[in-house]
Amino acid sequence: MNKGFWEKLKKPVVGLSPMDGVTDAAWRFIAKKYGEPDVIYTEFVSAEGLWRIKKRNETDSKIWKDLLFDRSEHPVVAQLFGSDPASFFEAAKIIAQLGFDGVDINMGCPSPGLEKRGGGAGLMRNQELARQVIEETRRGVEDRIPVSVKTRIGSDAPDEGWWNFLASMNLPVVAMHGRTFKQLYSGFADWEVLKKASKIIKNEHTMFLANGDVEGLNLAGDIPVANLSSGIEVELGDFDGVLIGRAAMGNPWVFRKDGYKPNLEEKLMVAIEHSRKFEEIFSDRKFFVMRKHLAWYAHGFSDMKDLRRKLVLTDSARDVEMVVREFLEQK
């Protein structure tokens, strides 16, 4: 087993969870600069799509920009999705050549369409196919970089058989979201179930990263604690670390292990920087993609409704700077 960079990370590991439509190159740059997560995942990328554009020598495909990363992001892991083992073999070769530190297989995406086609969370229903995907991905990277899996606790219900399967696959790390596919994003992540899954998987010397509803961390005590959106505090002694997703939107500082929290002005100045980075990297994309990020930066403070309304109408980084500076001058 090639554990690569994973075995060098200090525990508890705190990482940026992959989020479709969110963790693009501009956002990952900002997250690393201000939050310093231990590990970063890209948005998921189609294994079939990546292989197809490589064969056709399509140099202007959106997929290539989905796989852009700054050297400051290391260690950075590319996440692939799909259900065709041959495509994973070919895509994994490309990922290794691009300089990523690892490749992760998405076995938990709750998209109903993808799940029906056997990809994402659909792989939980077909262990033999999941095995082939893992083995072909490993064959593709030729042991140059580690191959990991991100998944959920089960399809319709928590599935101990699925956990045992993952434990048997000699993976360096498994990241697991505490909801089933059936739940999608409803209710709360079940961290008691995650503890049970962690015990099984860690017993086979595989690292376990828990994911779902983490809003912050308290690392000051002897045992690190995760604060959940449900209001519960969970000791992290049963896990090797956590991945943080939605709580990081507009708040890259959430990964910080020193407990630092920015004031409103600092958050808004980073929103400007993020906008400029987006334009620098994605000059061919419409600016409205940035607007959701801008709204997130303006959350968490009182009397922000008018500011959010103005930010989501901006069409450039220059517009964002004008709106922010006008707001700060009036405060």
Summary of the structure (lengths in Angstrom):
residues: 331
radius of gyration: 19.7
end to end distance: 56.2
largest distance: 61.4
contacts: 1116
relative contact order: 0.12
helix: 46%
strand: 17%
